[in-house]
C-alpha cells in the first residue's frame, strides 16, 4: 500500500515537473520572440534615421551638383572657367 502511495506521489511530481518544463520553454520562446521583435524595431528605426539624416540630404546635394555640372555645359564663359579647368583637367591641350 505504501508503495502505491509513493508511486502516485512520484507520478504526480513527475507530471508537475513536465508541466512546469513546458511552461518554462514557452516562456523562453516568448522572451526570444520579444527580443527579436525589439531588435527588428531598433534596426528599422536606425534605417529610418539614416535615410532622413544622411541619405536624403546627400541625395539632394548630389542632385544640386548634377544640375550645376549640367549648367556648366551651356555657360558662355565655359572655355575660360577656372572651375571647369579643375574639374575637367584641361587635358585636351590649348583649346
Residue frames as qw, qx, qy, qz and C-alpha x, y, z in Angstrom:
[[0.000, 0.883, 0.470, 0.000, 0.00, 0.00, 0.00],
 [0.301, -0.796, 0.114, 0.512, 2.80, 2.41, 0.85],
 [0.433, -0.110, 0.602, 0.662, 4.48, 1.61, -2.48],
 [0.219, 0.646, 0.642, 0.350, 1.32, 2.57, -4.34],
 [0.145, -0.944, -0.223, 0.193, 1.07, 5.88, -2.48],
 [0.405, -0.596, 0.354, 0.596, 4.76, 6.61, -3.12],
 [0.406, 0.190, 0.683, 0.578, 4.31, 5.70, -6.79],
 [0.110, 0.831, 0.520, 0.164, 1.30, 8.06, -7.07],
 [0.264, -0.889, 0.008, 0.374, 3.23, 10.85, -5.37],
 [0.449, -0.322, 0.535, 0.639, 6.18, 10.28, -7.74],
 [0.331, 0.468, 0.688, 0.445, 3.84, 10.22, -10.71],
 [0.014, -0.935, -0.353, 0.020, 2.17, 13.48, -9.66],
 [0.362, -0.754, 0.219, 0.503, 5.54, 15.11, -9.04],
 [0.457, -0.036, 0.636, 0.621, 6.75, 13.99, -12.47],
 [0.227, 0.711, 0.594, 0.299, 3.64, 15.41, -14.14],
 [0.172, -0.948, -0.132, 0.231, 4.17, 18.70, -12.32],
 [0.451, -0.512, 0.422, 0.597, 7.79, 18.76, -13.44],
 [0.408, 0.276, 0.677, 0.547, 6.80, 18.09, -17.07],
 [0.086, 0.870, 0.469, 0.128, 4.13, 20.79, -17.00],
 [0.268, -0.891, 0.060, 0.362, 6.48, 23.33, -15.43],
 [0.503, -0.243, 0.548, 0.623, 9.16, 22.42, -18.01],
 [0.321, 0.554, 0.625, 0.446, 6.74, 23.06, -20.85],
 [0.089, -0.955, -0.277, 0.063, 5.70, 26.34, -19.29],
 [0.442, -0.673, 0.269, 0.528, 9.36, 27.34, -18.93],
 [0.464, 0.060, 0.621, 0.629, 10.10, 26.51, -22.59],
 [0.170, 0.777, 0.538, 0.281, 7.09, 28.55, -23.68],
 [0.246, -0.931, -0.073, 0.259, 8.27, 31.50, -21.59],
 [0.494, -0.416, 0.447, 0.619, 11.75, 31.21, -23.11],
 [0.383, 0.385, 0.642, 0.542, 10.30, 31.15, -26.63],
 [0.007, 0.913, 0.398, 0.087, 8.12, 34.18, -25.87],
 [0.372, -0.813, 0.127, 0.429, 11.11, 36.07, -24.44],
 [0.493, -0.131, 0.565, 0.649, 13.21, 35.24, -27.53],
 [0.265, 0.628, 0.606, 0.411, 10.43, 36.36, -29.85],
 [0.148, -0.956, -0.227, 0.114, 10.04, 39.60, -27.91],
 [0.458, -0.615, 0.312, 0.561, 13.79, 40.26, -28.03],
 [0.446, 0.163, 0.632, 0.613, 13.87, 39.61, -31.78],
 [0.122, 0.824, 0.505, 0.224, 10.94, 41.98, -32.30],
 [0.283, -0.905, -0.012, 0.318, 12.69, 44.70, -30.27],
 [0.496, -0.339, 0.487, 0.634, 15.88, 44.19, -32.29],
 [0.349, 0.468, 0.644, 0.495, 13.89, 44.44, -35.51],
 [0.038, -0.935, -0.351, -0.014, 12.16, 47.63, -34.32],
 [0.394, -0.757, 0.193, 0.484, 15.51, 49.18, -33.36],
 [0.479, -0.043, 0.601, 0.639, 17.00, 48.25, -36.74],
 [0.225, 0.699, 0.591, 0.333, 14.00, 49.72, -38.51],
 [0.182, -0.952, -0.152, 0.193, 14.38, 52.95, -36.54],
 [0.475, -0.512, 0.385, 0.603, 18.12, 53.13, -37.41],
 [0.409, 0.279, 0.645, 0.582, 17.34, 52.71, -41.10],
 [0.055, 0.877, 0.457, 0.136, 14.68, 55.44, -40.90],
 [0.326, -0.868, 0.060, 0.371, 17.09, 57.82, -39.14],
 [0.520, -0.225, 0.524, 0.636, 19.83, 57.03, -41.68],
 [0.326, 0.544, 0.617, 0.466, 17.52, 57.79, -44.58],
 [0.068, -0.943, -0.324, -0.041, 16.23, 61.03, -43.08],
 [0.360, -0.882, 0.141, 0.268, 19.52, 62.40, -41.76],
 [0.421, -0.465, 0.593, 0.505, 22.13, 61.09, -44.18],
 [0.444, 0.220, 0.759, 0.423, 20.81, 59.53, -47.38],
 [0.237, 0.832, 0.498, 0.062, 18.14, 62.09, -48.25],
 [0.086, -0.930, 0.107, 0.340, 20.32, 65.21, -47.66],
 [0.422, -0.380, 0.644, 0.512, 23.17, 63.56, -49.55],
 [0.434, 0.439, 0.720, 0.318, 20.89, 62.74, -52.46],
 [0.137, 0.943, 0.280, -0.113, 19.69, 66.35, -52.54],
 [0.245, -0.783, 0.361, 0.442, 23.30, 67.61, -52.64],
 [0.471, -0.053, 0.746, 0.468, 24.15, 65.20, -55.46],
 [0.357, 0.709, 0.589, 0.151, 21.16, 66.47, -57.43],
 [0.014, -0.964, -0.001, 0.265, 22.35, 70.06, -56.95],
 [0.383, -0.536, 0.579, 0.481, 25.84, 69.09, -58.08],
 [0.485, 0.287, 0.744, 0.360, 24.45, 67.38, -61.18],
 [0.238, 0.893, 0.383, -0.007, 22.39, 70.45, -62.02],
 [0.172, -0.879, 0.242, 0.374, 25.47, 72.66, -61.61],
 [0.458, -0.259, 0.701, 0.481, 27.58, 70.43, -63.83],
 [0.420, 0.549, 0.673, 0.264, 24.88, 70.39, -66.50],
 [0.082, 0.964, 0.181, -0.177, 24.65, 74.19, -66.28],
 [0.372, -0.625, 0.435, 0.531, 28.40, 74.48, -66.94],
 [0.520, 0.171, 0.705, 0.450, 27.96, 72.87, -70.35],
 [0.252, 0.766, 0.495, 0.323, 25.74, 75.71, -71.53],
 [0.300, -0.831, -0.081, 0.462, 27.67, 78.56, -69.87],
 [0.526, 0.837, -0.008, 0.149, 29.08, 81.17, -72.28],
 [0.075, -0.854, 0.493, -0.149, 32.25, 81.50, -70.14],
 [0.980, -0.153, 0.128, -0.027, 32.96, 77.77, -70.10],
 [0.798, 0.445, -0.166, 0.372, 36.24, 77.99, -72.05],
 [0.211, 0.613, -0.387, 0.656, 37.81, 80.45, -69.59],
 [0.703, -0.596, -0.021, -0.386, 36.29, 78.99, -66.40],
 [0.091, 0.547, -0.774, 0.306, 38.88, 78.01, -63.77],
 [0.666, -0.151, 0.575, -0.451, 36.41, 75.72, -62.05],
 [0.907, 0.366, 0.012, -0.211, 35.78, 73.74, -65.22],
 [0.456, 0.661, -0.579, 0.140, 39.52, 73.59, -65.73],
 [0.257, -0.423, 0.775, -0.394, 39.93, 71.98, -62.31],
 [0.803, 0.083, 0.430, -0.404, 37.07, 69.56, -62.90],
 [0.860, 0.501, -0.033, -0.091, 37.99, 68.51, -66.41],
 [0.727, -0.423, 0.327, 0.430, 41.73, 68.97, -66.02],
 [0.379, 0.847, -0.180, -0.327, 42.04, 70.55, -69.46],
 [0.667, -0.244, 0.641, 0.290, 43.78, 67.51, -70.79],
 [0.666, 0.649, 0.363, 0.058, 42.68, 68.45, -74.28],
 [0.590, 0.121, 0.167, 0.780, 45.57, 70.89, -74.69],
 [0.118, -0.235, -0.052, 0.964, 45.17, 74.52, -75.81],
 [0.048, 0.578, 0.736, 0.350, 41.51, 74.72, -76.74]]
